[in-house]
Amino acid sequence: MPFRDIVGQHHAIVLLREAVRAGRMAHAYLFVGPAGVGRRSLALAFAQFLNCERPDGDGCGVCRACRRIAEGNHPDVHLLDIEARRFLIEPPKDYKAREIPIEQIRALRQDASYPPYEGRAKVYIVADAERLSPGAANSLLKVLEEPPPAVSIILIAESTTPLPATLLSRCQVVRCSSIPSREIERTLTEQHGVTAGRARILAALSAGRMARALALAQSGDLLEARERFLSLLADLERAGPVARLDAAEQLTRERERLPERLADLLEIAAWWYRDLAVWKETQDPALLINLDKAEEVARLSAALSWEDLRRRIEAVDYARDSLDRNVQPRLLLESLFFKIAPAAAPA
Ligand SMILES: [Zn+2]
């Protein structure tokens, strides 16, 4: 996708575009930011920008070069992504993809020593650069110290910390930030046909990551889980102690991806109680994240006192904290579910 279709990352795009136009392009870039904010799309858009056949040169997305880059078969644009099993040379059969081996970088160096086959610039994109083996990082450093002409290397990482300082000093760092949820929401409704109510909550739950918002919109699993969990939270308002213990037991019975699933549920609960409080304060539906459940928000918010709400918000905060500290999931939920009860009426 060309620059114009990238969601967010305006600052990074301006920086890249201006550097090239001013003839100050770096030989190597490090795109740093959380997974899912579009670092790889940005790298591919940059490759299109550098190789587009149209005269205006902003990466048109439709010329032969742009299309081949998008399809992953342009002879001058290469992606090394060991998670996705995209290699520069075929790895040995028993290769476990834990780190980027030196052989891949040797292949990069060799290929980079030839001029572009048909484009203006050769581009190498290295995903998960934190996973370069020490040998691979050293080998890459040699290319960066004597960069061949018309070669651009883009490393992608979540943070600069795990990378060797020698490598860092040779790269221009480009920060890729989380995308504002309004922008994700708009993209979901305008470009992917998601309804407004769903787009609002998906944007909130995606935490600034477009890729996650799209995955959530396509799978629908999380929205179903949200239905069940919100209905459980409503039931807990009246439930007895045995029902509270049962609910915690049932939610933790399935062990697969349990911490991730719990993190999602707690996120859902956090937005839910936040909405109840926002409604209590403002009665303004435009401020709700759970826009599709405005009626329920209004009803529950009226039924709970400020003190009830404060306790629920704190209880969810505490549970999320406990999850980060690896507290046993079942204990964490039991504790949460016992706190979601109206305060005993004063005697
Ligand atoms: Zn083009």
Residues whose N, C-alpha, C, O or C-beta is under 5 A from the ligand:
A	BS01	ZN	C52 E53 R54 G59 C60 G61 V62 C63 C66
